[in-house]
Amino acid sequence: MTELHLWLRHEARTTERRTPVVPDDARRLVENGVELTVEESPQRIFPIEEYQAAGCRVAPAGSWVTAPPDAVVLGLKELPDEPVELTHRHIFFGHAYKGQPGAAGLLRRFAAGGGALFDLEYLVDDTGRRLAAFGFWAGYLGAALAVLRHRGRLRAPLVPTTKDELDETLKPADTDADFTGLVIGALGRSGRGARVAFATAGADPTCWDLAETRDLDRAALLRHDVMVNAVLATSPVPPFLREQDLDTPDRRLRTLCDVTCDVGSPLNVLPVYDETTTWDEPVRRLRAQPPLDLIAIDNLPSLLPLESSADFSAALLPHLLDFGVAGAWARCLDRFRQASREHGPDEGEPHAH
Ligand SMILES: NC(=O)c1ccc[n+]([C@@H]2O[C@H](COP(=O)([O-])OP(=O)(O)OC[C@H]3O[C@@H](n4cnc5c(N)ncnc54)[C@H](O)[C@@H]3O)[C@@H](O)[C@H]2O)c1
């Protein structure tokens, strides 16, 4: 039996309906001796009663700030701006190790409070593979939105939905027989999701991964109606598309969906736009004639909060049951310490409880 006290917090971002632990998995944690406190949250896709029924203790939204010092605070996205000093151990996606905006500020808050960040992006096995990720649903949604746009059936603003509802809109009845789709990064999690969504829409996309882009054929790329970029770039490669490619006279490409959304990064393989798109305005026209539309939404899985939470929670559960024991958490903490040294303030190394 572990003596872990987990504190599942309310998400500060109002559109964030996902959760890293769903009620069924909360029950498993409680049955395995984890003390689990769940904050009330008006937007979480699962009602608090389901957590209560699973044996969790309920606390008000945002009360993690006064949680016992040994509690491990669990969430997905950014913390609120207060308190300035973070004293707890936190598990969430910090987006703070690559010099992102706000990164140094977050690391400074941990240094000031003596807390620690277990960043979910860096919870990896001993080969470096991510243990819990939302990629599949990001790719699924990316391809689905791109196909809907191509068919002139994408409605804005986007709102969270369910897979059944989404699939209903994707039914292949009116698929253009000549339709050509392309997924780059097709062997990854997002790429797989994109392929499944294309299949649901009645399309059989061209699939490229590392082998097919090594000697990049941009003319072939431009011969697809829809392209979904789902790569995880780890070192710079020549861009898949440059400004001049968009002006190729016989370009067939009409819809470009960038699931990767590395905009502004030196690793960006699509330096043809400089701002992501949003749920309110999911599409931006990059070229008028022939038209070329961009979809580049950086929180795609939040549009399917139920399915993406369930998958993520299932992947995270075994590691939560091993919290503090397994090597993955030690690696995660090492990464935090390294980032704090590299990017953080010079106020001494933070310590973990
Ligand atoms: N937009 C969103 O809401 C959202 C959500 C989740 C993930 N993502 C992003 O999606 C990307 C993919 O995530 P994932 O979980 O699928 O990663 P993954 O590691 O499972 O898959 C990435 C794939 O890209 C391939 N790849 C890497 N470089 C390539 C290249 N130059 N050419 C062709 N293929 C290449 C890899 O071989 C791998 O198959 C990441 O950048 C991730 O941050 C975006």
The ligand as an SDF file (V2000), in Angstrom:
LIG
                    3D

 44 48  0  0  0  0  0  0  0  0999 V2000
   -2.4200   20.4130  -31.4110 N   0  0  0  0  0  0  0  0  0  0  0  0
   -2.6270   19.7430  -30.2900 C   0  0  0  0  0  0  0  0  0  0  0  0
   -3.6130   19.9460  -29.5920 O   0  0  0  0  0  0  0  0  0  0  0  0
   -1.6470   18.6780  -29.8900 C   0  0  0  0  0  0  0  0  0  0  0  0
   -1.9960   17.7560  -28.8750 C   0  0  0  0  0  0  0  0  0  0  0  0
   -1.1110   16.7230  -28.5720 C   0  0  0  0  0  0  0  0  0  0  0  0
    0.1220   16.6600  -29.2300 C   0  0  0  0  0  0  0  0  0  0  0  0
    0.4460   17.6090  -30.1530 N   0  0  0  0  0  0  0  0  0  0  0  0
    1.7340   17.5870  -30.8620 C   0  0  0  0  0  0  0  0  0  0  0  0
    1.6620   16.6260  -31.9110 O   0  0  0  0  0  0  0  0  0  0  0  0
    2.9940   16.2080  -32.2280 C   0  0  0  0  0  0  0  0  0  0  0  0
    3.0340   14.7180  -32.3740 C   0  0  0  0  0  0  0  0  0  0  0  0
    2.8130   14.1120  -31.1130 O   0  0  0  0  0  0  0  0  0  0  0  0
    2.7620   12.5340  -30.9630 P   0  0  0  0  0  0  0  0  0  0  0  0
    2.3370   12.2230  -29.5670 O   0  0  0  0  0  0  0  0  0  0  0  0
    1.9690   11.9630  -32.0850 O   0  0  0  0  0  0  0  0  0  0  0  0
    4.2980   12.1630  -31.1690 O   0  0  0  0  0  0  0  0  0  0  0  0
    4.8920   10.7290  -31.5170 P   0  0  0  0  0  0  0  0  0  0  0  0
    6.2850   10.7570  -31.0090 O   0  0  0  0  0  0  0  0  0  0  0  0
    3.9810    9.6390  -31.0820 O   0  0  0  0  0  0  0  0  0  0  0  0
    4.9050   10.6920  -33.1160 O   0  0  0  0  0  0  0  0  0  0  0  0
    5.6640   11.6000  -33.8940 C   0  0  0  0  0  0  0  0  0  0  0  0
    5.9380   10.9640  -35.2450 C   0  0  0  0  0  0  0  0  0  0  0  0
    6.5740   11.9570  -36.0510 O   0  0  0  0  0  0  0  0  0  0  0  0
    7.5730   11.2950  -36.7900 C   0  0  0  0  0  0  0  0  0  0  0  0
    8.5320   12.2820  -37.2710 N   0  0  0  0  0  0  0  0  0  0  0  0
    9.4100   13.0220  -36.5460 C   0  0  0  0  0  0  0  0  0  0  0  0
   10.1290   13.8130  -37.3640 N   0  0  0  0  0  0  0  0  0  0  0  0
    9.6700   13.5780  -38.6190 C   0  0  0  0  0  0  0  0  0  0  0  0
   10.0140   14.0690  -39.9020 C   0  0  0  0  0  0  0  0  0  0  0  0
   10.9900   14.9990  -40.0550 N   0  0  0  0  0  0  0  0  0  0  0  0
    9.3540   13.6010  -40.9750 N   0  0  0  0  0  0  0  0  0  0  0  0
    8.3800   12.6770  -40.8350 C   0  0  0  0  0  0  0  0  0  0  0  0
    8.0050   12.1520  -39.6580 N   0  0  0  0  0  0  0  0  0  0  0  0
    8.6500   12.6030  -38.5560 C   0  0  0  0  0  0  0  0  0  0  0  0
    8.1570   10.2840  -35.8260 C   0  0  0  0  0  0  0  0  0  0  0  0
    8.8880    9.2700  -36.5000 O   0  0  0  0  0  0  0  0  0  0  0  0
    6.8780    9.7520  -35.1700 C   0  0  0  0  0  0  0  0  0  0  0  0
    6.3280    8.6590  -35.8900 O   0  0  0  0  0  0  0  0  0  0  0  0
    3.8800   16.7500  -31.1060 C   0  0  0  0  0  0  0  0  0  0  0  0
    4.5810   17.8710  -31.5780 O   0  0  0  0  0  0  0  0  0  0  0  0
    2.9100   17.1280  -30.0350 C   0  0  0  0  0  0  0  0  0  0  0  0
    3.3940   18.1820  -29.2170 O   0  0  0  0  0  0  0  0  0  0  0  0
   -0.4180   18.5990  -30.5020 C   0  0  0  0  0  0  0  0  0  0  0  0
  1  2  1  0
  2  3  2  0
  2  4  1  0
  4  5  1  0
  4 44  2  0
  5  6  2  0
  6  7  1  0
  7  8  2  0
  8  9  1  0
  8 44  1  0
  9 10  1  0
  9 42  1  0
 10 11  1  0
 11 12  1  0
 11 40  1  0
 12 13  1  0
 13 14  1  0
 14 15  2  0
 14 16  1  0
 14 17  1  0
 17 18  1  0
 18 19  2  0
 18 20  1  0
 18 21  1  0
 21 22  1  0
 22 23  1  0
 23 24  1  0
 23 38  1  0
 24 25  1  0
 25 26  1  0
 25 36  1  0
 26 27  1  0
 26 35  1  0
 27 28  2  0
 28 29  1  0
 29 30  1  0
 29 35  2  0
 30 31  1  0
 30 32  2  0
 32 33  1  0
 33 34  2  0
 34 35  1  0
 36 37  1  0
 36 38  1  0
 38 39  1  0
 40 41  1  0
 40 42  1  0
 42 43  1  0
M  CHG  2   8   1  16  -1
M  END
$$$$
